[in-house]
Amino acid sequence: MTDMSGKAVLITGASRGIGAAAARVFARAGAQVALVSRSKDELAELAGEIGDAALAIPCDISRYWEVEAATRATVETFGRLDVLVNNAGAIDPIVHMAEADPDAWGQTIDVNIKGVFHGIRAALPIMLDQGGGSVLTVSSGAAHGPVEAWSAYCASKAGAAMLTRSLDKEYAPAGIRAIGLSPGTVATQMQREIKASGINPVSQLDWSDHIPAEWPAEALLWMCGTDADEFIGLEISLRDEDIRRRVGLVA
């Protein structure tokens, strides 16, 4: 396990799924964790479970000033910020484009692209002053190919993947480690929403086909170590058996 003692990690979408699992994994590795989400009650419960190493910060990542305030609270509490995990994401609306509500479509863009940018923009000055840091963004196979009725999700995940590459292009020489993680299908609430839609082959998958949220959480921790340095500026796929072995998920 990568030792995160003395490190501070900010995780968006931390109230459930991959984000909550990542919070537990990073805390077990010794990190102090700032938990960011719109779900106040779930955040408070998770922070209580983790203990003094956790800070719950209700926040809407689609609003920059809220993300900036969350980042400032993290530094005020923990004294630093070493890792940003851009995990928060939205799948709705799952709908064909001719029937899509423009406002709902735009809200997914606000969360999945602007939310990622907001996290990067707020964290960068702090990390640069410290001499470096890691920005890990949860991506998707949908960033690289179209999926029926997922136009907002596919477009926004593609944009977020390009933000990882742009961040690497601009700030790798300054010690910023930008890496994406494509986890595959994960047993989370998002998969329940996909299942309920009944649209496209992903909704037809059996629940047993999805990996547990702990797998990408463990991968995110591994990505903070030097063993993942070869992937800086790139995207790691948990569908890759070699990556699963290197993370320690399979023998």
C-alpha positions in Angstrom: 0.0 0.0 0.0 1.2 3.5 -0.9 2.1 5.4 2.3 0.1 8.7 2.4 1.1 9.7 5.9 1.3 13.5 6.2 -0.5 14.0 2.9 -3.8 15.7 2.3 -6.3 14.5 -0.4 -9.4 16.2 -1.7 -12.0 13.9 -3.2 -15.1 15.1 -5.1 -18.2 13.0 -5.2 -17.1 11.5 -1.9 -20.5 10.7 -0.4 -20.9 7.4 -2.2 -19.6 4.9 -4.7 -16.0 5.3 -5.9 -15.5 8.5 -3.9 -16.5 7.1 -0.6 -14.4 4.0 -1.2 -11.5 6.2 -2.1 -11.9 8.2 1.1 -11.7 5.0 3.2 -8.7 3.7 1.2 -6.7 6.9 1.4 -7.5 7.3 5.1 -6.3 3.8 5.8 -3.1 4.7 4.0 -2.5 7.5 6.4 -3.9 10.5 4.5 -6.1 13.3 5.7 -9.1 13.4 3.5 -11.4 16.3 2.5 -14.7 14.9 1.4 -16.6 17.0 -1.1 -20.2 16.4 -2.3 -23.6 17.9 -2.4 -25.0 15.2 -0.1 -24.5 16.7 3.4 -25.9 13.8 5.5 -23.9 11.1 3.7 -20.8 13.2 3.9 -21.2 13.7 7.6 -21.8 10.0 8.2 -18.7 9.1 6.2 -16.6 11.7 8.0 -17.8 10.4 11.4 -16.8 6.8 10.3 -13.3 7.9 9.3 -12.7 10.2 12.3 -10.3 13.1 12.8 -8.5 12.5 9.5 -11.7 13.5 7.6 -13.2 16.9 6.8 -16.7 17.0 5.3 -17.3 19.9 2.9 -20.7 20.2 1.3 -20.1 21.6 -2.2 -21.6 21.9 -5.7 -18.6 21.4 -8.0 -20.4 23.1 -10.9 -19.9 26.4 -9.0 -16.3 27.6 -9.0 -16.6 29.7 -5.9 -17.8 26.7 -3.9 -14.9 24.6 -5.1 -12.4 27.4 -4.3 -13.9 27.6 -0.8 -13.7 23.9 -0.3 -10.0 23.9 -1.4 -9.3 26.8 0.9 -11.0 24.9 3.8 -8.8 21.9 3.1 -5.6 23.8 3.3 -6.8 25.7 6.4 -7.5 22.4 8.2 -4.7 20.2 7.0 -2.1 22.7 6.0 -1.6 21.4 2.5 -3.1 19.7 -0.5 -1.2 16.9 -2.2 -3.8 15.0 -4.2 -7.0 16.0 -6.0 -9.3 13.2 -7.0 -11.8 14.4 -9.6 -14.4 11.7 -9.1 -17.8 13.4 -9.1 -19.8 12.8 -12.2 -23.3 12.6 -13.6 -24.8 10.2 -16.2 -28.2 11.7 -16.7 -29.9 12.6 -19.0 -29.8 9.1 -20.6 -31.8 10.1 -23.7 -31.6 10.3 -27.4 -30.5 13.8 -28.6 -33.7 14.8 -30.3 -35.5 14.3 -27.0 -32.9 15.7 -24.6 -33.8 18.6 -22.3 -31.1 21.3 -23.0 -30.9 22.4 -19.4 -30.4 18.8 -18.1 -27.9 18.1 -20.8 -26.0 21.3 -19.9 -26.0 20.4 -16.2 -24.0 17.2 -17.0 -21.5 19.3 -18.8 -21.3 21.6 -15.8 -20.5 18.7 -13.5 -18.4 16.5 -15.7 -16.2 19.1 -17.4 -16.5 22.3 -15.6 -16.5 20.6 -12.2 -13.2 18.9 -13.2 -11.7 22.2 -14.4 -12.9 24.0 -11.2 -11.1 21.4 -9.1 -7.9 21.8 -11.1 -8.1 25.6 -11.2 -8.6 25.8 -7.4 -5.9 23.2 -6.5 -3.1 24.2 -9.0 -1.9 27.4 -7.2 -1.6 25.5 -4.0 0.2 22.5 -5.5 2.5 24.7 -7.5 3.5 26.6 -4.4 4.2 23.3 -2.7 6.4 22.1 -5.6 4.0 19.5 -7.0 1.0 17.3 -6.5 -1.2 14.7 -8.2 -4.5 15.4 -10.0 -6.3 12.1 -10.7 -9.5 12.2 -12.8 -12.0 9.4 -13.0 -12.6 8.9 -16.7 -14.6 6.3 -18.7 -14.5 4.2 -21.8 -17.3 6.6 -22.9 -14.6 9.3 -23.3 -13.3 7.4 -26.3 -16.3 6.1 -28.1 -20.0 6.9 -28.4 -22.7 5.1 -26.5 -26.4 5.3 -27.4 -28.3 7.9 -25.4 -25.2 9.0 -23.5 -24.3 12.1 -25.6 -23.8 14.4 -22.6 -21.8 11.8 -20.7 -19.6 10.8 -23.6 -18.9 14.4 -24.6 -18.2 15.5 -21.1 -15.9 12.6 -20.3 -14.0 13.2 -23.5 -13.6 16.8 -22.4 -12.4 15.7 -19.0 -9.9 13.3 -20.5 -8.5 16.2 -22.6 -8.2 18.3 -19.4 -5.9 15.7 -18.0 -3.7 15.8 -21.1 -3.8 19.6 -21.2 -2.8 19.8 -17.5 0.1 17.5 -18.2 1.2 19.5 -21.2 1.2 22.7 -19.2 2.4 21.7 -15.7 4.3 18.4 -15.8 7.6 20.2 -15.6 6.4 22.0 -12.4 5.8 18.6 -10.7 2.1 18.2 -11.4 1.2 14.5 -12.0 -2.0 14.4 -14.1 -3.4 10.9 -14.6 -6.8 9.6 -15.7 -8.4 6.4 -14.5 -11.0 4.5 -16.7 -12.4 2.0 -14.2 -14.8 0.1 -16.5 -18.3 -0.6 -15.1 -18.5 -0.3 -11.4 -21.3 -1.5 -9.0 -22.5 2.0 -7.9 -25.7 4.1 -8.0 -24.8 5.3 -11.5 -25.1 1.7 -12.8 -28.5 1.4 -11.2 -29.6 4.5 -13.2 -28.1 3.0 -16.3 -29.9 -0.3 -15.7 -33.2 1.6 -15.1 -32.9 3.3 -18.5 -33.1 0.1 -20.4 -31.2 1.8 -23.2 -28.0 0.4 -24.9 -26.1 -2.8 -24.1 -24.6 -1.4 -20.9 -28.0 -1.4 -19.2 -28.4 -5.1 -20.0 -25.3 -6.1 -18.1 -25.8 -8.3 -15.0 -24.9 -6.8 -11.7 -22.2 -9.4 -11.3 -20.4 -8.0 -14.4 -19.5 -4.8 -12.5 -16.4 -4.5 -10.4 -16.7 -3.3 -6.8 -16.0 0.4 -6.0 -13.0 -0.6 -3.9 -11.1 -1.6 -7.0 -10.9 1.9 -8.5 -10.3 3.3 -5.1 -7.3 1.1 -4.6 -6.1 2.0 -8.1 -6.3 5.7 -7.2 -4.1 5.2 -4.2 -1.6 3.2 -6.3 -1.6 6.1 -8.8 -0.1 8.3 -6.2 3.0 6.2 -6.0 6.1 6.1 -8.2 5.1 2.8 -9.8 2.4 4.8 -11.7 4.8 7.5 -12.9 5.0 6.0 -16.4 1.3 6.9 -16.9 1.6 10.6 -16.1 -0.3 12.5 -18.7 -2.1 9.3 -19.8 -5.2 7.3 -18.8 -5.0 4.0 -16.9 -7.7 1.3 -17.7 -8.8 -1.1 -15.0 -9.9 -3.4 -17.8 -6.2 -4.2 -18.3 -5.3 -7.3 -16.4 -1.7 -6.2 -16.0 -2.8 -3.0 -14.3 -5.1 -5.0 -12.0 -2.1 -7.1 -11.0 0.2 -4.1 -10.4 -2.5 -2.5 -8.2 -2.8 -5.8 -6.3 -6.4 -6.5 -7.2 -5.7 -9.9 -8.8 -2.8 -12.4 -8.3 
